[in-house]
Amino acid sequence: MMNIFGFRLSASSAIDMDKVDRTLFDKLCAEEPDARRCMSCGSCSATCPAGEFTGMSVRKVLHNLQRGKEREALKMVSSCMLCGKCNMVCPRGINTRHLILSVCRIYKTEESR
Protein backbone atom coordinates (compact mmCIF):
# COMPACT_ATOMS: atom_id res chain seq x y z
CA MET A 1 0.00 0.00 0.00
CA MET A 2 1.15 3.45 -0.81
CA ASN A 3 0.46 6.66 1.04
CA ILE A 4 -0.05 9.66 -1.28
CA PHE A 5 -1.14 13.08 -0.05
CA GLY A 6 -2.59 11.59 3.12
CA PHE A 7 -4.64 8.96 1.24
CA ARG A 8 -3.89 5.30 1.29
CA LEU A 9 -4.18 3.34 -1.95
CA SER A 10 -5.20 -0.24 -1.47
CA ALA A 11 -5.11 -3.18 -3.80
CA SER A 12 -8.01 -3.57 -6.16
CA SER A 13 -10.87 -5.77 -4.98
CA ALA A 14 -11.88 -6.57 -8.56
CA ILE A 15 -12.48 -10.24 -9.31
CA ASP A 16 -11.17 -11.68 -12.56
CA MET A 17 -14.16 -13.82 -13.55
CA ASP A 18 -12.05 -15.79 -16.03
CA LYS A 19 -9.90 -17.13 -13.18
CA VAL A 20 -12.73 -17.93 -10.73
CA ASP A 21 -13.45 -21.56 -9.87
CA ARG A 22 -17.22 -21.85 -10.42
CA THR A 23 -17.36 -25.62 -10.01
CA LEU A 24 -19.76 -25.59 -7.08
CA PHE A 25 -22.04 -23.02 -8.71
CA ASP A 26 -22.13 -24.97 -12.00
CA LYS A 27 -23.00 -28.18 -10.15
CA LEU A 28 -25.72 -26.33 -8.27
CA CYS A 29 -27.18 -24.99 -11.54
CA ALA A 30 -27.13 -28.47 -13.07
CA GLU A 31 -29.13 -29.77 -10.10
CA GLU A 32 -31.17 -26.61 -9.44
CA PRO A 33 -31.82 -24.53 -12.60
CA ASP A 34 -33.59 -21.99 -10.37
CA ALA A 35 -30.16 -20.77 -9.23
CA ARG A 36 -29.80 -18.96 -12.56
CA ARG A 37 -33.32 -17.50 -12.37
CA CYS A 38 -32.54 -15.35 -9.33
CA MET A 39 -32.69 -11.68 -10.31
CA SER A 40 -31.06 -10.47 -7.07
CA CYS A 41 -34.03 -8.36 -6.02
CA GLY A 42 -33.28 -8.78 -2.30
CA SER A 43 -36.77 -9.84 -1.22
CA CYS A 44 -35.30 -12.92 0.43
CA SER A 45 -32.83 -10.80 2.39
CA ALA A 46 -35.53 -8.39 3.53
CA THR A 47 -37.68 -11.12 5.08
CA CYS A 48 -34.96 -13.36 6.50
CA PRO A 49 -35.07 -13.47 10.31
CA ALA A 50 -31.51 -14.85 10.42
CA GLY A 51 -30.26 -12.19 8.03
CA GLU A 52 -30.68 -9.42 10.55
CA PHE A 53 -28.24 -11.07 12.94
CA THR A 54 -25.98 -13.22 10.76
CA GLY A 55 -25.99 -11.62 7.32
CA MET A 56 -27.70 -14.64 5.78
CA SER A 57 -29.02 -13.95 2.29
CA VAL A 58 -29.83 -16.39 -0.51
CA ARG A 59 -28.90 -13.66 -2.97
CA LYS A 60 -25.47 -13.24 -1.37
CA VAL A 61 -24.96 -17.00 -1.24
CA LEU A 62 -25.54 -17.22 -5.00
CA HIS A 63 -23.31 -14.23 -5.68
CA ASN A 64 -20.51 -15.71 -3.58
CA LEU A 65 -20.78 -19.04 -5.37
CA GLN A 66 -20.69 -17.30 -8.75
CA ARG A 67 -17.54 -15.48 -7.68
CA GLY A 68 -15.85 -18.63 -6.36
CA LYS A 69 -16.12 -17.58 -2.72
CA GLU A 70 -17.37 -20.92 -1.46
CA ARG A 71 -16.23 -20.42 2.12
CA GLU A 72 -18.26 -17.24 2.55
CA ALA A 73 -21.31 -18.83 0.92
CA LEU A 74 -21.16 -21.90 3.14
CA LYS A 75 -20.78 -19.77 6.25
CA MET A 76 -24.02 -17.98 5.34
CA VAL A 77 -25.82 -21.22 4.51
CA SER A 78 -24.91 -22.64 7.91
CA SER A 79 -26.81 -19.80 9.61
CA CYS A 80 -30.01 -20.42 7.63
CA MET A 81 -32.93 -21.56 9.79
CA LEU A 82 -34.83 -23.02 6.79
CA CYS A 83 -37.96 -21.19 7.93
CA GLY A 84 -39.15 -20.66 4.34
CA LYS A 85 -40.00 -16.96 4.54
CA CYS A 86 -37.71 -16.23 1.60
CA ASN A 87 -39.53 -18.93 -0.34
CA MET A 88 -42.86 -17.18 0.17
CA VAL A 89 -41.76 -13.74 -1.01
CA CYS A 90 -39.63 -14.68 -4.03
CA PRO A 91 -41.19 -12.99 -7.10
CA ARG A 92 -39.76 -15.69 -9.36
CA GLY A 93 -41.09 -18.55 -7.23
CA ILE A 94 -37.65 -20.01 -6.57
CA ASN A 95 -37.66 -22.80 -4.00
CA THR A 96 -34.95 -21.22 -1.86
CA ARG A 97 -35.09 -23.88 0.85
CA HIS A 98 -34.35 -26.60 -1.67
CA LEU A 99 -31.61 -24.42 -3.16
CA ILE A 100 -29.90 -24.06 0.22
CA LEU A 101 -30.18 -27.76 0.97
CA SER A 102 -28.71 -28.51 -2.46
CA VAL A 103 -25.73 -26.24 -1.76
CA CYS A 104 -25.07 -28.15 1.46
CA ARG A 105 -25.44 -31.53 -0.21
CA ILE A 106 -23.18 -30.64 -3.15
CA TYR A 107 -20.52 -29.21 -0.87
CA LYS A 108 -20.54 -32.31 1.36
CA THR A 109 -20.22 -34.51 -1.74
CA GLU A 110 -17.28 -32.43 -2.99
CA GLU A 111 -15.66 -32.40 0.43
CA SER A 112 -15.79 -36.20 0.74
CA ARG A 113 -13.90 -36.69 -2.55
C-alpha positions as CSV (number, residue, x, y, z in Angstrom):
1,M,0.0,0.0,0.0
2,M,1.2,3.4,-0.8
3,N,0.5,6.7,1.0
4,I,0.0,9.7,-1.3
5,F,-1.1,13.1,0.0
6,G,-2.6,11.6,3.1
7,F,-4.6,9.0,1.2
8,R,-3.9,5.3,1.3
9,L,-4.2,3.3,-1.9
10,S,-5.2,-0.2,-1.5
11,A,-5.1,-3.2,-3.8
12,S,-8.0,-3.6,-6.2
13,S,-10.9,-5.8,-5.0
14,A,-11.9,-6.6,-8.6
15,I,-12.5,-10.2,-9.3
16,D,-11.2,-11.7,-12.6
17,M,-14.2,-13.8,-13.6
18,D,-12.0,-15.8,-16.0
19,K,-9.9,-17.1,-13.2
20,V,-12.7,-17.9,-10.7
21,D,-13.5,-21.6,-9.9
22,R,-17.2,-21.8,-10.4
23,T,-17.4,-25.6,-10.0
24,L,-19.8,-25.6,-7.1
25,F,-22.0,-23.0,-8.7
26,D,-22.1,-25.0,-12.0
27,K,-23.0,-28.2,-10.2
28,L,-25.7,-26.3,-8.3
29,C,-27.2,-25.0,-11.5
30,A,-27.1,-28.5,-13.1
31,E,-29.1,-29.8,-10.1
32,E,-31.2,-26.6,-9.4
33,P,-31.8,-24.5,-12.6
34,D,-33.6,-22.0,-10.4
35,A,-30.2,-20.8,-9.2
36,R,-29.8,-19.0,-12.6
37,R,-33.3,-17.5,-12.4
38,C,-32.5,-15.4,-9.3
39,M,-32.7,-11.7,-10.3
40,S,-31.1,-10.5,-7.1
41,C,-34.0,-8.4,-6.0
42,G,-33.3,-8.8,-2.3
43,S,-36.8,-9.8,-1.2
44,C,-35.3,-12.9,0.4
45,S,-32.8,-10.8,2.4
46,A,-35.5,-8.4,3.5
47,T,-37.7,-11.1,5.1
48,C,-35.0,-13.4,6.5
49,P,-35.1,-13.5,10.3
50,A,-31.5,-14.8,10.4
51,G,-30.3,-12.2,8.0
52,E,-30.7,-9.4,10.5
53,F,-28.2,-11.1,12.9
54,T,-26.0,-13.2,10.8
55,G,-26.0,-11.6,7.3
56,M,-27.7,-14.6,5.8
57,S,-29.0,-14.0,2.3
58,V,-29.8,-16.4,-0.5
59,R,-28.9,-13.7,-3.0
60,K,-25.5,-13.2,-1.4
61,V,-25.0,-17.0,-1.2
62,L,-25.5,-17.2,-5.0
63,H,-23.3,-14.2,-5.7
64,N,-20.5,-15.7,-3.6
65,L,-20.8,-19.0,-5.4
66,Q,-20.7,-17.3,-8.7
67,R,-17.5,-15.5,-7.7
68,G,-15.9,-18.6,-6.4
69,K,-16.1,-17.6,-2.7
70,E,-17.4,-20.9,-1.5
71,R,-16.2,-20.4,2.1
72,E,-18.3,-17.2,2.6
73,A,-21.3,-18.8,0.9
74,L,-21.2,-21.9,3.1
75,K,-20.8,-19.8,6.3
76,M,-24.0,-18.0,5.3
77,V,-25.8,-21.2,4.5
78,S,-24.9,-22.6,7.9
79,S,-26.8,-19.8,9.6
80,C,-30.0,-20.4,7.6
81,M,-32.9,-21.6,9.8
82,L,-34.8,-23.0,6.8
83,C,-38.0,-21.2,7.9
84,G,-39.2,-20.7,4.3
85,K,-40.0,-17.0,4.5
86,C,-37.7,-16.2,1.6
87,N,-39.5,-18.9,-0.3
88,M,-42.9,-17.2,0.2
89,V,-41.8,-13.7,-1.0
90,C,-39.6,-14.7,-4.0
91,P,-41.2,-13.0,-7.1
92,R,-39.8,-15.7,-9.4
93,G,-41.1,-18.5,-7.2
94,I,-37.6,-20.0,-6.6
95,N,-37.7,-22.8,-4.0
96,T,-34.9,-21.2,-1.9
97,R,-35.1,-23.9,0.9
98,H,-34.4,-26.6,-1.7
99,L,-31.6,-24.4,-3.2
100,I,-29.9,-24.1,0.2
101,L,-30.2,-27.8,1.0
102,S,-28.7,-28.5,-2.5
103,V,-25.7,-26.2,-1.8
104,C,-25.1,-28.1,1.5
105,R,-25.4,-31.5,-0.2
106,I,-23.2,-30.6,-3.2
107,Y,-20.5,-29.2,-0.9
108,K,-20.5,-32.3,1.4
109,T,-20.2,-34.5,-1.7
110,E,-17.3,-32.4,-3.0
111,E,-15.7,-32.4,0.4
112,S,-15.8,-36.2,0.7
113,R,-13.9,-36.7,-2.5
